[in-house]
């Protein structure tokens, strides 16, 4: 879960995008104000400032982020960026506000990256058959071992969607869990430039990785190519075989997942039936009202005709 402002004036929170600020661009000093003062009417909000002037209303933090450690992050391209970690803001603010460097020790948390005792970072290469619950195993494995960073096309796809890039829902017959379809309509996404960029970066950045390439990890030539990417001495390459009868624990996880999916489908079906029932009730009520209105009009028309006949007879 995260919150952010973009240069087009939108605010992102819990997968929702809402207009929140003026647009901004180059040659400007931008600041994000995090207000955690419980006495303030704008407590637990973030605001955007440009050259010392507020350009957004205070935007609320999601409940999941309240009381949690928040990490500032800046994503940019085609510009040079200067980040201010000094004690004074780069633009005069309309009020006094502490910079990160002046934050009280009780308001910040220092997190140090853990390094392996032997200095070796593990790079796992799962060896498994396609469509044999491979990615279900991966989800369970990552939940238990969060130190690993997943490297796969599916993760890139998930990252792009969570970053706000729109993707059509439909996929062609060529798409699979191992190789999902990149049909964003963006050149550098659809031609896999992002994948090549990440491959270059991860080969020099020390992390614990799990290379989830089902087909490539089964074929000798492609497996060798992937192994060469992690030839640095601080990487330890490990083949993790996921073939054969799964353990009881994994079966229980899969069964629970199937039950949750079945329950979710049943709830959707129930809601659809309920909506259909309410729709039919509204339609029936409307038809009844129309019939009653029609009957009233016909009765009124008959009364008028009878009155005319009576008046003509009297003459």
GIRASUL-V437077 format. One record per run of one state. SS is the DSSP state (H for helix, E for strand, L for the rest). FROM is the first residue (numbers start at 1). TO is the last residue. Records with the same first field share a line. If there is no record, write none. Layout:
# GIRASUL-V437077
SS: FROM-TO, FROM-TO
This chain:
# GIRASUL-V437077
L: 1-2, 6-9, 14-15, 20-20, 22-29, 36-44, 51-52, 55-55, 57-58, 61-62, 66-99, 103-104, 108-120, 128-133, 145-147, 152-152, 163-186, 191-192, 203-207, 212-213, 219-219, 230-234, 242-247, 315-315
E: 3-5, 10-13, 16-19, 21-21, 30-35, 45-50, 53-54, 56-56, 59-60, 121-127, 148-151, 208-211, 235-241
H: 63-65, 100-102, 105-107, 134-144, 153-162, 187-190, 193-202, 214-218, 220-229, 248-314
